[in-house]
Amino acid sequence: MELSWLNWLYTAVAQVITWIHQAYSTVLDPNSGLTWALTIITLTICMRILIFPLFLKQMRSSRKMQELAPKVQELRKRYKNDKQRMNQEVMALYQGAGANPLGGCLPVVAQFPIFISMFTVLRAIAADQPKFGMTQELVDSAKHALILGAPLPATFFEAAQIHEKIIIGCFVAISSLTTFLTVRQSVTRSMAQMPDNPMAQQQKILMYISPLFAFFSLNFPLGLILYWVTTNLWTLGQQHWFYSRHPMPQFDAKGNAVPIEAKPGLFAKLRKTTPEEQAPPPPPEPKIIRQQPSRQSRSKRTGSKKS
């Protein structure tokens, strides 16, 4: 369904698609599926780079909540018979530390308008409608572009050939798998940090239900499924990078967070030389032993002789 009040965003997304496609068309066939696949992948990466600050804000807020986990558990035990007071105390603790429990929704909320815009633009291409500033030439190019033999704007149910349905079905399966891995990566870390979290069971259920939502993409154009697979792969790599650089906090007996040394990143591992390449340690410098003059007797110092 097209939302008229989002026409400005549809036009912006269509314009960015046009620019990226024109850039790739200088070195590739403008009507090839490779050109259009690279266009969608590049658009996805550009969008994820733009919302990267929101991802960092989300992860830092999540880390603060992890560091406050022992204090939250203590409040839950103290006010276990008063749910309202417990929620008030927990929220006050989060606010005092600058942690936002809803921070994890920021990247999703930021991506949703782009997702809707991509869907609307691709549906316009499938309907052979040069809308949102797109030319008829660009629409024809996208409409007839084939990705591994399947049309870019085709959906699973609209595909005419069986091999097209197989290709789109494979992309849907990959989308479902990457969605599961993305949610599992986040939920596993959350459960490891807070094993007695009352929401743990709901998180596990969400982890196994989330891939099922990907099958709704059977009604989505192939280009949009490619967009979703790309953003899932980006999220997996992004979260792995952050989790490697920021290990789960450890706590002392008083419940205070103990600093932990971050794991070396990929570039640090690549820069690290092997034992054969390392220079041999310099030989130890010879120890200088100073000879102290022996103490002379009093008769020798004065020049007198003993009688």
FIROTOR-72099 format. One line per 2 residues: number of its first residue (from 0); their letters; for each residue x, y, z of C-alpha. Coordinates in steps of 0.25 Angstrom, whole numbers, plus 2048, in hexadecimal, padded with zeros to 3 digits. Layout:
NUM = A = X Y Z  ...
% end
This chain:
0 = ME = 800 800 800  806 80D 7FC
2 = LS = 806 818 806  804 826 800
4 = WL = 80B 82D 80B  817 825 809
6 = NW = 819 829 7FA  825 832 7FD
8 = LY = 82C 826 803  828 81D 7F7
10 = TA = 82D 827 7EE  83A 828 7F6
12 = VA = 83C 819 7F6  839 819 7E7
14 = QV = 843 824 7E4  84E 81D 7EC
16 = IT = 84B 810 7E5  84D 818 7D7
18 = WI = 85A 81E 7DB  860 811 7E0
20 = HQ = 85B 80A 7D4  861 814 7CA
22 = AY = 86E 813 7D2  86F 804 7CF
24 = ST = 86A 805 7C1  877 80C 7BD
26 = VL = 87E 7FF 7BF  873 7F5 7BE
28 = DP = 867 7F1 7B5  85C 7FB 7BB
30 = NS = 852 7F0 7B8  859 7E4 7BF
32 = GL = 854 7DE 7CC  862 7E0 7D1
34 = TW = 861 7EF 7D0  854 7EF 7D6
36 = AL = 858 7E6 7E2  864 7EE 7E4
38 = TI = 85B 7FB 7E4  852 7F5 7EF
40 = IT = 85E 7F0 7F7  865 7FD 7F7
42 = LT = 858 805 7FA  857 7FB 807
44 = IC = 865 7FE 80B  864 80D 80A
46 = MR = 857 80C 812  85D 804 81D
48 = IL = 869 80D 81D  860 819 81F
50 = IF = 859 812 82B  866 80D 831
52 = PL = 866 818 83C  858 812 840
54 = FL = 85E 804 841  86A 809 84A
56 = KQ = 860 811 853  857 804 854
58 = MR = 863 7FB 858  869 805 862
60 = SS = 85B 806 868  85A 7F6 868
62 = RK = 868 7F6 86F  864 7FF 87A
64 = MQ = 858 7F6 87D  861 7EA 87D
66 = EL = 86A 7F1 887  85E 7F5 890
68 = AP = 859 7E6 88F  85E 7E3 89E
70 = KV = 857 7EF 8A3  84A 7EC 89C
72 = QE = 84A 7DE 8A1  84C 7E3 8AF
74 = LR = 840 7ED 8AD  837 7E1 8A8
76 = KR = 83A 7D9 8B4  838 7E5 8BD
78 = YK = 82A 7E9 8B7  826 7DB 8B2
80 = ND = 818 7DD 8B9  816 7EB 8B3
82 = KQ = 817 7EB 8A4  814 7FA 8A2
84 = RM = 81E 7FE 8AC  828 7F5 8A6
86 = NQ = 826 7FA 898  827 809 89D
88 = EV = 834 806 8A4  83A 7FE 898
90 = MA = 836 80A 88E  83C 814 898
92 = LY = 849 80C 898  849 80B 889
94 = QG = 847 81A 888  851 81E 892
96 = AG = 85C 816 88A  857 81B 87C
98 = AN = 852 80D 878  846 80C 86F
100 = PL = 83F 7FF 86E  838 803 861
102 = GG = 845 807 85A  846 7FA 853
104 = CL = 83A 7FE 84B  841 80A 845
106 = PV = 848 803 839  83B 7FB 836
108 = VA = 833 808 836  83D 80F 82D
110 = QF = 83D 804 823  82E 802 822
112 = PI = 82B 80E 819  836 80A 80F
114 = FI = 831 7FC 80F  823 802 80B
116 = SM = 829 80B 801  831 800 7FA
118 = FT = 824 7F7 7FA  81C 803 7F4
120 = VL = 826 806 7E9  828 7F8 7E5
122 = RA = 819 7F6 7E4  818 802 7DB
124 = IA = 823 7FC 7D2  81B 7EE 7D2
126 = AD = 80F 7F6 7CE  817 7FD 7C3
128 = QP = 814 80B 7C9  81F 815 7C8
130 = KF = 81C 81C 7D5  824 824 7DF
132 = GM = 82D 82A 7D5  831 81D 7CE
134 = TQ = 832 81D 7BF  82B 813 7B6
136 = EL = 838 80E 7B2  83D 80B 7C0
138 = VD = 830 804 7C3  831 7FB 7B7
140 = SA = 840 7F8 7BA  83C 7F4 7C9
142 = KH = 82F 7EC 7C4  837 7E3 7BB
144 = AL = 844 7E2 7C3  846 7D3 7C7
146 = IL = 84D 7CF 7D4  851 7C0 7D2
148 = GA = 846 7BF 7C8  83B 7C5 7D1
150 = PL = 835 7D3 7CD  839 7DE 7D7
152 = PA = 82A 7E3 7DA  824 7D5 7DA
154 = TF = 81E 7CE 7E7  81E 7C0 7EA
156 = FE = 80F 7BF 7E6  810 7C8 7DA
158 = AA = 81C 7C0 7D4  818 7BA 7C7
160 = QI = 823 7AF 7C6  826 7A4 7D0
162 = HE = 834 7A7 7D0  831 7B6 7D4
164 = KI = 829 7B1 7E0  835 7A8 7E4
166 = II = 83E 7B4 7E3  835 7BD 7EB
168 = GC = 832 7B2 7F5  841 7B0 7F8
170 = FV = 842 7BF 7FA  837 7BE 804
172 = AI = 83D 7B2 80B  84A 7BA 80C
174 = SS = 842 7C6 812  83C 7BD 81C
176 = LT = 849 7B7 820  850 7C4 822
178 = TF = 845 7CA 829  846 7BE 833
180 = LT = 855 7C0 835  854 7CF 837
182 = VR = 849 7CD 842  851 7C1 848
184 = QS = 85E 7C9 849  857 7D4 851
186 = VT = 84E 7CB 85A  859 7C1 85D
188 = RS = 862 7CD 862  856 7D3 86A
190 = MA = 853 7C5 871  862 7C2 874
192 = QM = 862 7D0 87B  855 7CF 883
194 = PD = 851 7C0 884  846 7C3 88E
196 = NP = 840 7CD 885  831 7CB 886
198 = MA = 830 7CE 877  83A 7C3 873
200 = QQ = 82F 7BA 86F  828 7C4 867
202 = QK = 835 7C7 860  838 7B9 85D
204 = IL = 82A 7B8 857  82D 7C4 84F
206 = MY = 83A 7BE 84A  833 7B2 844
208 = IS = 826 7B9 83F  82E 7C5 838
210 = PL = 832 7BC 82C  824 7B9 829
212 = FA = 821 7C8 826  82B 7C7 81B
214 = FF = 821 7BE 813  818 7CA 812
216 = SL = 823 7CF 808  81D 7C5 7FE
218 = NF = 814 7D1 7FA  820 7DA 7F9
220 = PL = 827 7DD 7EC  835 7D6 7EB
222 = GL = 83C 7E3 7EB  836 7E6 7F9
224 = IL = 83A 7D8 7FE  848 7DB 7F9
226 = YW = 848 7E8 801  843 7E0 80E
228 = VT = 84E 7D6 80C  859 7E0 80B
230 = TN = 854 7E8 817  854 7DB 81F
232 = LW = 862 7D8 81B  867 7E6 81F
234 = TL = 860 7E5 82C  867 7D7 82F
236 = GQ = 875 7DD 82C  872 7EA 833
238 = QH = 86D 7E3 840  879 7D9 840
240 = WF = 882 7E5 83F  87C 7EC 84A
242 = YS = 87B 7E0 853  88A 7DD 850
244 = RH = 88E 7EB 854  885 7EB 860
246 = PM = 885 7DE 868  87A 7DB 872
248 = PQ = 87D 7E2 87F  882 7DB 88B
250 = FD = 87E 7DE 899  885 7DE 8A7
252 = AK = 87F 7DA 8B4  879 7E7 8B6
254 = GN = 872 7E7 8A8  87B 7F1 8A2
256 = AV = 87F 7EF 894  88E 7EB 892
258 = PI = 895 7F0 885  898 7E5 87B
260 = EA = 8A2 7E6 870  89C 7E6 862
262 = KP = 89F 7DB 859  8A8 7DF 84D
264 = GL = 8A1 7E2 840  8A3 7DD 833
266 = FA = 8AD 7E7 82E  8B5 7E6 83B
268 = KL = 8B6 7D7 839  8BA 7D9 82A
270 = RK = 8C5 7E3 82F  8CA 7D9 839
272 = TT = 8D7 7D3 834  8D9 7C4 836
274 = PE = 8E4 7BE 83F  8ED 7BC 833
276 = EQ = 8EC 7CA 82E  8EE 7D0 83C
278 = AP = 8FC 7D6 83E  905 7CE 848
280 = PP = 906 7D5 856  912 7DD 858
282 = PP = 91D 7D7 860  91E 7DB 86E
284 = EP = 928 7E6 871  934 7E2 879
286 = KI = 933 7E5 888  93D 7EF 88C
288 = IR = 943 7EC 899  94B 7F7 8A0
290 = QQ = 957 7F3 8A8  957 7FA 8B5
292 = PS = 965 7FE 8BB  968 7F6 8C7
294 = RQ = 969 7FD 8D4  977 800 8D8
296 = SR = 97C 7FF 8E7  97E 80B 8EF
298 = SK = 98D 809 8EF  98E 809 8E0
300 = RT = 985 815 8DF  98E 81D 8E8
302 = GS = 99B 817 8E3  99F 813 8F2
304 = KK = 9A5 805 8F5  9A1 7FC 900
306 = S = 9AC 7FB 90A
% end
